[in-house]
């Protein structure tokens, strides 16, 4: 089977596809090889592995964009999540 990647889209949909020839430099590269162990693993364990790969990629993207925010932008995001007394 082909080496597949798990891609997340802005509309919250996921796609399993072949790796892109080139990943745009503004995004972290997706984790490769989610299907390497698929045939030798229990389905539940394999799905857990896929979840870990997707979580890691989402955290990479979040930290990448978060590092570009200035103080006011970070405060705006935190203020929308937490109540004013928690900040």
Helices and strands as residue ranges (DSSP letters): E 4-8, E 14-18, G 38-40, H 43-66, H 71-81, G 84-86
